[in-house]
Amino acid sequence: MNKNAQLSRMISLLAPGYTQPDSVTEKRQLLRALMNVWRPEQPISTEFLHLQDEFLQQELMEKGIVDLTDLTPVEPQIYLWQGDITRLKVGAIVNAANSQMLGCFYPLHACIDNAIHSASGLQLRQNCWEIMQKQGVTEPTGKAKITPGFNLPADYILHTVGPIISGELTEEDCKLLAECYRSCLELAKEKGVQSVAFCCISTGEFRFPNEAAAEIAVRTVRDFLQNNPQMRVIFNVFKEIDLQIYQKLLGK
């Protein structure tokens, strides 16, 4: 089955009777949008999951996997890498989640939560939903949850809810952001994970100032690594501004 046929079949399984566009590019966007709005209470067929997994693995091969062994540390146990976090083959990547912990429901949204869920597959939302059903309340800021990576090259995903900034940055905001990093690292350690790739938690939709966030991230990670020589940490950045900030902070 070629890519066009795969997409057509997956769209028809998710949205029967939906009028499909002609081009492969438009079909791919439609599939992602349908996956973004899928509710975990809805049944999902094994046929869809099989097709989805095959398709996402093909896309991953096309994007290319980046292994930790391909990277050079900027200081002991710490790496800096600019690019798509869903390509990283590490123990765990960190997802900047929201308090519902179900991923981003805005179709084709550019946030990291959407990108990770879209590349991992619908099993991730299903798994998060099961976790949150058991928890019974929304996820507090500064804590962490762990799920499998599913179709990602990373073994696991660590989900954490960062502080949302409205107005001036407060001391409490800074404490909560540091807690996000600590919670992820402690949970990774508990699960035997030895490499963690952090996104820039809270700096996007949650409006935490980039430089202050990076300073907290680096300080918290360095403190943790002093007593955990087995752990490797990758600071993953996407924007050029974050790359420049981390380059100034690291290797000093």
Phi, psi and omega in degrees: 000124180281175185300318180299316180292320177302312182297315181300317181292317179296320178297317181294330178285324180279324184221077181303135177084358181288134178288121186264143175291171183274319188279152178298320180299314180292323177295321179295319178295320179295317179300315179299318179299318179294322176293322180298324184264358181298133179265133184294347175286342181282141176292148178229133187281152176295330177297315179299312183298322178296313179296316180301312182299316179298317182293314181294326176292323176297315179298320179298318179296323179291320179290323181097132179272137176250113182270150177304326181292345177279347186260155179249128180295143177269341170201167185309124176074000185237136180235155174232127181219133177257124178157193183282114184298336181285357177265350188281125175265092182223178178298315180206145168252156181256131177255128174278095187269174169254173189292342176283336176064026183247008184090177182270127181265000178280120183303127175063021181296148187271008181286161182291328177301316178294316182298316182292314179296321181295323181277334181279323181109169185294339177300330180294312178298320178299315180294317178298320180298317179297319178298315184286330175298318179291323182290319174082351177222163179294159183284127178290154174294138173092355179263184181213147173234158179231139176225165170297162177277344182054250185272007176275157174288338176290144179292320184225164170237128173261125183253128178221145180257114180276166178292143176263126184264124174230110184090214183288145176291133182249166177298323179296320176303315182294319178297318181293322179294317176300323179296325176303312181294316179297316181299317179296315181293319179293320179292319177300314179300316180300324182270002179080014178283133186246002174213131183230129176255118180264134165279178179274085187300132173075356186277346181271254182299336184268357165066025174286132180304132188302313184292316179297320180296317180295320179299317178295316181299310183295316180298315182293318179294315179301318179300317181294317185293336179303326182251009182223074184294346181280344188269143172240138181236132176249123170272111180263124178240154177245315182277150180297323181299320179290323177301313181296320180297312182292326177298324179288325185278328187266152178081008180277000000 
